[in-house]
Amino acid sequence: MYIIVGLGNPGREYEQTKHNVGFRVIDKLADKYNIDVTKFKHKAFTGDGMINGKKVFLVKPQTYMNLSGESVKEVMSFYKVPIENLIVVFDDISLPMSMIRLREKGSAGGHNGIKNIISHMGTDGFARVKVGIGEKPNGWDLADYVLAKFNKDEEPLIEAGIDKAAEAVEMMLDGKMRDAMNKFNKKVKEEKPEKKNKNEEENNDGNENR
């Protein structure tokens, strides 16, 4: 069985915020494969089903982001799933919106949810799918930015990122991690410089307007 965890914060006030992109990827997979993710177990909303012939357990921790590891540890211990069968999906401010990046393991990179999971699991050796939410604008507090909702112009971009993340998870379940990394990670490297320049121009315009 594979454990697929999407990170976010519980409660209506946090719905559709940038920090809750992981939840939205889980919801996308749940809708596509008719998996009911409403059972409350292990401090999370969960649901089990099949994706591409693989048994999966979808998890949306309800511990708040900074304590995500409590839920993940309970799930992994209860089902006795090896760490290589864990996939964690979460937001990343270092990537432009609509872009994703896959990693087989690695540090938390400043993300408190991942930091807590590494702490509870005692290893950083689990796969993750990072979904770009864009860089924090100058003058914004980081917490305010990640807890803000997407505006009308940003929604199509984040939806594209969510779709890519769901596709990446499907490929990973098929044992195509390398193919998925080649497809999505390479694209980020190629497009990021152009996107960055455009974003800088837009940010400059926005600063002048303010």
C-alpha positions as semicolon CSV with decimal commas, in nm:
position;residue;x (nm);y (nm);z (nm)
1;M;0,000;0,000;0,000
2;Y;0,105;0,357;-0,068
3;I;0,039;0,645;0,171
4;I;-0,025;0,974;-0,008
5;V;-0,029;1,276;0,224
6;G;-0,136;1,626;0,127
7;L;-0,038;1,899;0,373
8;G;-0,254;2,189;0,487
9;N;-0,438;2,346;0,779
10;P;-0,784;2,239;0,903
11;G;-1,084;2,469;0,923
12;R;-1,287;2,681;0,684
13;E;-1,074;2,988;0,734
14;Y;-0,781;2,808;0,570
15;E;-0,966;2,657;0,276
16;Q;-0,825;2,761;-0,063
17;T;-0,521;2,927;0,095
18;K;-0,176;2,884;-0,056
19;H;-0,061;2,662;0,233
20;N;-0,347;2,418;0,162
21;V;-0,248;2,319;-0,191
22;G;-0,156;1,972;-0,066
23;F;-0,516;1,917;0,046
24;R;-0,638;2,020;-0,299
25;V;-0,415;1,765;-0,472
26;I;-0,557;1,493;-0,247
27;D;-0,910;1,613;-0,330
28;K;-0,826;1,603;-0,703
29;L;-0,710;1,240;-0,678
30;A;-1,007;1,148;-0,457
31;D;-1,255;1,293;-0,707
32;K;-1,090;1,124;-1,004
33;Y;-1,074;0,780;-0,843
34;N;-1,396;0,798;-0,637
35;I;-1,217;0,775;-0,303
36;D;-1,407;0,904;-0,001
37;V;-1,166;1,108;0,213
38;T;-1,402;1,188;0,501
39;K;-1,314;0,920;0,756
40;F;-1,138;1,070;1,057
41;K;-0,849;0,846;1,161
42;H;-0,498;0,907;1,291
43;K;-0,564;1,282;1,339
44;A;-0,651;1,314;0,970
45;F;-0,927;1,289;0,714
46;T;-0,848;0,970;0,527
47;G;-0,972;0,742;0,255
48;D;-0,857;0,419;0,094
49;G;-0,897;0,310;-0,264
50;M;-0,718;0,211;-0,583
51;I;-0,515;0,422;-0,823
52;N;-0,372;0,253;-1,133
53;G;-0,406;-0,088;-0,969
54;K;-0,221;0,019;-0,653
55;K;-0,386;0,029;-0,312
56;V;-0,360;0,380;-0,170
57;F;-0,444;0,555;0,154
58;L;-0,508;0,927;0,108
59;V;-0,436;1,147;0,409
60;K;-0,517;1,511;0,496
61;P;-0,367;1,573;0,844
62;Q;-0,584;1,786;1,072
63;T;-0,312;1,868;1,325
64;Y;-0,225;2,204;1,168
65;M;0,073;2,227;0,937
66;N;0,347;2,252;1,201
67;L;0,241;1,921;1,360
68;S;0,182;1,721;1,040
69;G;0,432;1,459;1,151
70;E;0,208;1,344;1,435
71;S;-0,056;1,223;1,189
72;V;0,191;1,083;0,935
73;K;0,375;0,887;1,205
74;E;0,048;0,733;1,329
75;V;-0,057;0,629;0,978
76;M;0,282;0,483;0,886
77;S;0,309;0,292;1,215
78;F;-0,047;0,158;1,203
79;Y;-0,025;0,026;0,847
80;K;0,343;-0,070;0,874
81;V;0,415;0,086;0,536
82;P;0,783;0,121;0,435
83;I;0,909;0,479;0,405
84;E;0,965;0,437;0,030
85;N;0,587;0,400;-0,010
86;L;0,518;0,743;0,139
87;I;0,448;1,040;-0,093
88;V;0,399;1,387;0,057
89;V;0,247;1,674;-0,143
90;F;0,291;2,034;-0,028
91;D;0,329;2,399;-0,128
92;D;0,661;2,558;-0,223
93;I;0,730;2,933;-0,239
94;S;1,051;2,884;-0,440
95;L;0,857;2,763;-0,746
96;P;0,638;2,973;-0,975
97;M;0,267;2,894;-0,976
98;S;0,175;2,610;-1,216
99;M;0,519;2,451;-1,169
100;I;0,596;2,140;-0,962
101;R;0,913;1,964;-0,856
102;L;0,966;1,605;-0,741
103;R;1,222;1,479;-0,493
104;E;1,297;1,125;-0,374
105;K;1,428;1,259;-0,042
106;G;1,589;1,568;0,105
107;S;1,582;1,839;0,367
108;A;1,274;2,033;0,475
109;G;1,385;2,338;0,280
110;G;1,229;2,565;0,542
111;H;0,883;2,405;0,519
112;N;0,753;2,349;0,872
113;G;0,520;2,063;0,775
114;I;0,803;1,866;0,614
115;K;1,035;1,954;0,903
116;N;0,787;1,801;1,149
117;I;0,741;1,487;0,939
118;I;1,118;1,436;0,920
119;S;1,139;1,485;1,297
120;H;0,869;1,227;1,372
121;M;0,980;0,972;1,112
122;G;1,349;1,007;1,193
123;T;1,438;1,023;0,823
124;D;1,409;1,250;0,522
125;G;1,405;0,952;0,287
126;F;1,051;0,988;0,153
127;A;0,925;1,110;-0,184
128;R;0,765;1,448;-0,214
129;V;0,580;1,657;-0,470
130;K;0,630;2,031;-0,434
131;V;0,363;2,254;-0,584
132;G;0,470;2,608;-0,666
133;I;0,273;2,892;-0,506
134;G;0,505;3,171;-0,615
135;E;0,754;3,384;-0,427
136;K;0,649;3,603;-0,137
137;P;0,615;3,963;-0,258
138;N;0,845;4,223;-0,105
139;G;0,704;4,364;0,215
140;W;0,483;4,064;0,290
141;D;0,520;3,854;0,602
142;L;0,574;3,490;0,503
143;A;0,292;3,362;0,727
144;D;0,051;3,618;0,584
145;Y;0,146;3,518;0,230
146;V;0,106;3,140;0,267
147;L;-0,222;3,187;0,456
148;A;-0,364;3,417;0,188
149;K;-0,605;3,289;-0,076
150;F;-0,531;3,283;-0,446
151;N;-0,681;3,567;-0,645
152;K;-0,885;3,526;-0,962
153;D;-0,581;3,551;-1,191
154;E;-0,382;3,301;-0,987
155;E;-0,649;3,030;-0,971
156;P;-0,593;2,896;-1,328
157;L;-0,219;2,876;-1,260
158;I;-0,256;2,687;-0,933
159;E;-0,514;2,455;-1,088
160;A;-0,257;2,369;-1,355
161;G;-0,003;2,295;-1,082
162;I;-0,253;2,076;-0,897
163;D;-0,327;1,881;-1,215
164;K;0,046;1,825;-1,273
165;A;0,096;1,714;-0,914
166;A;-0,187;1,460;-0,942
167;E;-0,037;1,328;-1,267
168;A;0,305;1,304;-1,102
169;V;0,161;1,098;-0,816
170;E;0,000;0,863;-1,068
171;M;0,334;0,817;-1,244
172;M;0,512;0,756;-0,914
173;L;0,260;0,487;-0,825
174;D;0,334;0,324;-1,161
175;G;0,701;0,305;-1,065
176;K;0,791;0,587;-1,303
177;M;0,954;0,825;-1,055
178;R;1,248;0,891;-1,286
179;D;1,021;0,954;-1,583
180;A;0,811;1,191;-1,374
181;M;1,123;1,377;-1,254
182;N;1,247;1,408;-1,612
183;K;0,909;1,537;-1,726
184;F;0,835;1,788;-1,452
185;N;1,169;1,885;-1,298
186;K;1,334;1,953;-1,633
187;K;1,045;2,176;-1,731
188;V;1,090;2,388;-1,417
189;K;1,458;2,443;-1,493
190;E;1,389;2,542;-1,853
191;E;1,101;2,779;-1,784
192;K;1,191;2,934;-1,452
193;P;1,433;3,203;-1,582
194;E;1,175;3,334;-1,831
195;K;0,897;3,325;-1,573
196;K;1,117;3,497;-1,319
197;N;1,191;3,786;-1,551
198;K;0,823;3,830;-1,632
199;N;0,731;3,814;-1,266
200;E;0,990;4,074;-1,183
201;E;0,842;4,308;-1,442
202;E;0,492;4,246;-1,311
203;N;0,606;4,297;-0,952
204;N;0,772;4,624;-1,047
205;D;0,454;4,741;-1,216
206;G;0,253;4,638;-0,912
207;N;0,486;4,824;-0,678
208;E;0,450;5,141;-0,885
209;N;0,074;5,108;-0,876
210;R;0,075;5,074;-0,498
